[in-house]
Amino acid sequence: MEMLQEIEKDRRDLRTCLLRTSCRRTLLVILALSSFAISVAILKSQLQVHAFRITPFETLKVSTPLRQEPTPRASTCPPAKNVVFIKTHKTGSSTVANIISRYGLVRKLNFALPNRAIFQRHLNHISIPGEVMTKDCIYPIPDGQEYNIVTHHAVYNRTFFQQIMPKNSTYITILREPFSHLKSAYEYYKIEKYFVAKAPGTFDPSNPISSFLKDPYFYSSNGTNFTIIRNSQSADLGFREEHLETTRFQEYLETLDKHFSLVMILEYFDESLLMLKRLLCWELKDILYIPMNENSRKRILPYTEEDRMLYKKFSPLDHALYSFFRLKFAAVLKSQNKEFFDELSHFKSLLQEVRFNCMFGNTLIVKATQWHSEFEFTGEDCRLANMRLRDAVGMLYGQSFTHQHKNESKIVFRSEEYII
Ligand SMILES: Nc1ncnc2c1ncn2[C@@H]1O[C@H](COP(=O)(O)OS(=O)(=O)O)[C@@H](OP(=O)(O)O)[C@H]1O
């Protein structure tokens, strides 16, 4: 809620500013800079569209049968409302969670939320690696109702999810190229401070990650937790240490492949969302988004091939996991017809328009195309698209439960207690 108030305040400030002459000049400069940034972004997105056509992954053969097949168009199938999204850390998962949360909020679906009675602090986590999940981990819903959506961090456990979710639930997740994941997690969780504290002076300040990778276990003896930078995506998907044994790993990988209808890839974010839309028979409006959790202060440092090789050795499960699913994804993408890519470029240009309009909270009217009828993306849609999961959590609890558990509404949520 605080976030929504902040956005509202920004919009009010902007309106006041528009009325003042002194601000107009500043605004003109902002507008000019924004147009420039948008042109660059359009150019960049066009380059990205181009990039996947030349990626070497596409030339590789996939040995297992493909399950991520093209699915019918939204108009020809009933929209899916039961979705389990395994929210891996630092993979663009908050943006995907936002899309799914918006969908569920607007349609008043039931979310499987962390049980407030158990989790006093980490209300954006249903479970973390190493924890055993039971029904008590999930906030209860009234008898006779069923959960529709899981979108909070929870370690994948088929047996558990089958107990709480409807049989026809669609399982999805997202993965990120491991080295880029490392950089994101390292910066976001300020991991360096633990290592520097352990061994001041051993870090090369010009390239701390590279310095750390030279001897990562040197830094572990003080109890430093590697969870978020070593095989983290695998851990979120339920892999355990025993899977370090190659045959066990391969077995689990194939099991996951059977369970998940779509494993999205951050490096193909828009392509992934379009596949998601088709898989769930949702509308194009449902998947319009504003990127979340972008770390604009991330340091750009010169990494070497050796750094990447060392990291592969340090975090082998994530590398094997990513390369397996990226390979599959690229093959499915390659098998799409022209219509998919036409819709993709329409989607990408709509995204630019949405971002531009949302800067001012304006309503965007999107004319009908072969993929959708005319629709509006309003200021309210912008507010929802900017909503972080931790800000949505109060609304989600309120929507799913207050009508049944009136006393619960007295519980106060303090957003500073949540971590993402
Ligand atoms: N659309 C899109 N395209 C490309 N990259 C994107 C997108 N959305 C989010 N991101 C990047 O994802 C990183 C945040 O991941 P998460 O949202 O999963 O983080 S968290 O676990 O919820 O904290 C974070 O990465 P870094 O900036 O490298 O840290 C975001 O920039």
The ligand as a MOL file (V3000), in Angstrom:
LIG
                    3D

  0  0  0     0  0            999 V3000
M  V30 BEGIN CTAB
M  V30 COUNTS 31 33 0 0 0
M  V30 BEGIN ATOM
M  V30 1 N 11.8140 -7.7510 -18.2050 0
M  V30 2 C 13.0220 -7.9450 -17.7260 0
M  V30 3 N 14.0390 -8.1280 -18.5790 0
M  V30 4 C 15.2940 -8.3150 -18.1030 0
M  V30 5 N 15.6120 -8.3450 -16.7840 0
M  V30 6 C 14.6160 -8.1790 -15.9230 0
M  V30 7 C 13.2840 -7.9800 -16.3260 0
M  V30 8 N 12.5280 -7.8590 -15.2170 0
M  V30 9 C 13.3760 -7.9770 -14.1640 0
M  V30 10 N 14.6230 -8.1730 -14.5870 0
M  V30 11 C 15.8320 -8.3760 -13.7610 0
M  V30 12 O 15.6140 -9.4470 -12.8490 0
M  V30 13 C 16.3520 -9.2000 -11.6490 0
M  V30 14 C 15.4010 -9.2320 -10.4670 0
M  V30 15 O 14.9540 -10.5630 -10.3470 0
M  V30 16 P 13.7830 -10.9770 -9.3620 0
M  V30 17 O 12.6190 -10.0940 -9.6090 0
M  V30 18 O 13.5730 -12.4280 -9.5440 0
M  V30 19 O 14.4150 -10.6800 -7.9380 0
M  V30 20 S 13.8410 -11.1780 -6.5260 0
M  V30 21 O 14.3050 -12.5570 -6.2890 0
M  V30 22 O 12.3940 -11.0880 -6.5310 0
M  V30 23 O 14.4810 -10.2220 -5.5750 0
M  V30 24 C 16.9940 -7.8410 -11.8210 0
M  V30 25 O 18.2950 -8.0990 -12.3360 0
M  V30 26 P 19.5640 -7.1810 -11.9740 0
M  V30 27 O 19.1930 -5.7880 -12.3750 0
M  V30 28 O 20.6700 -7.7570 -12.8090 0
M  V30 29 O 19.8050 -7.3400 -10.5030 0
M  V30 30 C 16.1100 -7.1880 -12.8640 0
M  V30 31 O 16.7680 -6.1740 -13.5850 0
M  V30 END ATOM
M  V30 BEGIN BOND
M  V30 1 1 1 2
M  V30 2 1 2 3
M  V30 3 2 2 7
M  V30 4 2 3 4
M  V30 5 1 4 5
M  V30 6 2 5 6
M  V30 7 1 6 7
M  V30 8 1 6 10
M  V30 9 1 7 8
M  V30 10 2 8 9
M  V30 11 1 9 10
M  V30 12 1 10 11
M  V30 13 1 11 12
M  V30 14 1 11 30
M  V30 15 1 12 13
M  V30 16 1 13 14
M  V30 17 1 13 24
M  V30 18 1 14 15
M  V30 19 1 15 16
M  V30 20 2 16 17
M  V30 21 1 16 18
M  V30 22 1 16 19
M  V30 23 1 19 20
M  V30 24 2 20 21
M  V30 25 2 20 22
M  V30 26 1 20 23
M  V30 27 1 24 25
M  V30 28 1 24 30
M  V30 29 1 25 26
M  V30 30 2 26 27
M  V30 31 1 26 28
M  V30 32 1 26 29
M  V30 33 1 30 31
M  V30 END BOND
M  V30 END CTAB
M  END
